[in-house]
């Protein structure tokens, strides 16, 4: 199942929710959402700085991952960025693809 890195930044209302219910409750809510979508949470970490949480999830496909991003963003209390994660074996396969590329200006 494909993996994705979700970087979340909480807005003031979202931080109020974290303060009220705690980090474990947020992790559990994300875990339930992923299970309902047929996926899982591999890891969930809070952080300092511009990004408040880093979450690695497994989702059935890109469409499901996009739906997660839209749903989370539509909440208005958190913004997120989703990055597909590739395995070393995925890169091995990509390296074997035979294609031609002309850079700009060539």
LOPA-623443 format. One record per residue (C-alpha): chain; x, y, z. Coordinates in pm, whole numbers. Layout:
REM residues N
@chaine: A u: X v: Y w: Z
...
END
This chain:
REM residues 106
@chaine: A u: 0 v: 0 w: 0
@chaine: A u: 144 v: 344 w: -90
@chaine: A u: 284 v: 562 w: 187
@chaine: A u: 248 v: 937 w: 226
@chaine: A u: 409 v: 1198 w: 447
@chaine: A u: 156 v: 1450 w: 576
@chaine: A u: 295 v: 1773 w: 719
@chaine: A u: 33 v: 1954 w: 925
@chaine: A u: 31 v: 2312 w: 1051
@chaine: A u: -239 v: 2399 w: 1301
@chaine: A u: -419 v: 2733 w: 1293
@chaine: A u: -516 v: 2893 w: 1628
@chaine: A u: -849 v: 2705 w: 1647
@chaine: A u: -672 v: 2376 w: 1577
@chaine: A u: -417 v: 2443 w: 1850
@chaine: A u: -702 v: 2513 w: 2090
@chaine: A u: -835 v: 2167 w: 2009
@chaine: A u: -495 v: 2010 w: 2079
@chaine: A u: -475 v: 2197 w: 2410
@chaine: A u: -825 v: 2082 w: 2505
@chaine: A u: -799 v: 1714 w: 2413
@chaine: A u: -425 v: 1645 w: 2384
@chaine: A u: -193 v: 1496 w: 2129
@chaine: A u: -299 v: 1137 w: 2186
@chaine: A u: -659 v: 1222 w: 2100
@chaine: A u: -545 v: 1382 w: 1772
@chaine: A u: -335 v: 1076 w: 1686
@chaine: A u: -630 v: 848 w: 1763
@chaine: A u: -870 v: 1060 w: 1552
@chaine: A u: -632 v: 1045 w: 1255
@chaine: A u: -592 v: 670 w: 1308
@chaine: A u: -969 v: 622 w: 1300
@chaine: A u: -1002 v: 834 w: 985
@chaine: A u: -732 v: 626 w: 813
@chaine: A u: -890 v: 297 w: 921
@chaine: A u: -1228 v: 415 w: 789
@chaine: A u: -1057 v: 484 w: 453
@chaine: A u: -884 v: 144 w: 447
@chaine: A u: -544 v: 277 w: 550
@chaine: A u: -322 v: 302 w: 857
@chaine: A u: -107 v: 549 w: 1047
@chaine: A u: 254 v: 435 w: 1055
@chaine: A u: 380 v: 720 w: 1271
@chaine: A u: 256 v: 1047 w: 1418
@chaine: A u: 496 v: 1303 w: 1561
@chaine: A u: 447 v: 1657 w: 1686
@chaine: A u: 727 v: 1907 w: 1620
@chaine: A u: 839 v: 2264 w: 1678
@chaine: A u: 851 v: 2525 w: 1403
@chaine: A u: 636 v: 2591 w: 1099
@chaine: A u: 518 v: 2230 w: 1084
@chaine: A u: 330 v: 2114 w: 1392
@chaine: A u: 293 v: 1745 w: 1305
@chaine: A u: 454 v: 1491 w: 1075
@chaine: A u: 236 v: 1190 w: 998
@chaine: A u: 325 v: 892 w: 782
@chaine: A u: 20 v: 705 w: 657
@chaine: A u: -54 v: 415 w: 427
@chaine: A u: -351 v: 483 w: 199
@chaine: A u: -504 v: 265 w: -70
@chaine: A u: -417 v: 505 w: -355
@chaine: A u: -350 v: 864 w: -464
@chaine: A u: -721 v: 944 w: -486
@chaine: A u: -767 v: 853 w: -119
@chaine: A u: -458 v: 1057 w: -25
@chaine: A u: -598 v: 1355 w: -216
@chaine: A u: -933 v: 1317 w: -40
@chaine: A u: -756 v: 1327 w: 297
@chaine: A u: -578 v: 1650 w: 205
@chaine: A u: -900 v: 1812 w: 85
@chaine: A u: -1096 v: 1703 w: 393
@chaine: A u: -829 v: 1822 w: 635
@chaine: A u: -783 v: 2155 w: 454
@chaine: A u: -1157 v: 2214 w: 438
@chaine: A u: -1176 v: 2193 w: 818
@chaine: A u: -1023 v: 2540 w: 834
@chaine: A u: -825 v: 2460 w: 1148
@chaine: A u: -522 v: 2294 w: 993
@chaine: A u: -335 v: 2311 w: 665
@chaine: A u: -144 v: 2016 w: 533
@chaine: A u: 95 v: 1914 w: 261
@chaine: A u: 100 v: 1554 w: 138
@chaine: A u: 409 v: 1398 w: -18
@chaine: A u: 405 v: 1050 w: -177
@chaine: A u: 686 v: 835 w: -40
@chaine: A u: 875 v: 596 w: -268
@chaine: A u: 1068 v: 288 w: -163
@chaine: A u: 1423 v: 223 w: -282
@chaine: A u: 1275 v: -52 w: -499
@chaine: A u: 1038 v: 199 w: -660
@chaine: A u: 1342 v: 410 w: -751
@chaine: A u: 1518 v: 99 w: -886
@chaine: A u: 1224 v: 45 w: -1122
@chaine: A u: 1216 v: 413 w: -1220
@chaine: A u: 1586 v: 404 w: -1301
@chaine: A u: 1522 v: 123 w: -1550
@chaine: A u: 1261 v: 317 w: -1749
@chaine: A u: 1403 v: 392 w: -2091
@chaine: A u: 1298 v: 735 w: -2211
@chaine: A u: 1430 v: 1033 w: -2401
@chaine: A u: 1434 v: 1385 w: -2262
@chaine: A u: 1531 v: 1712 w: -2426
@chaine: A u: 1609 v: 1987 w: -2176
@chaine: A u: 1477 v: 2337 w: -2242
@chaine: A u: 1675 v: 2518 w: -2510
@chaine: A u: 1815 v: 2205 w: -2673
END
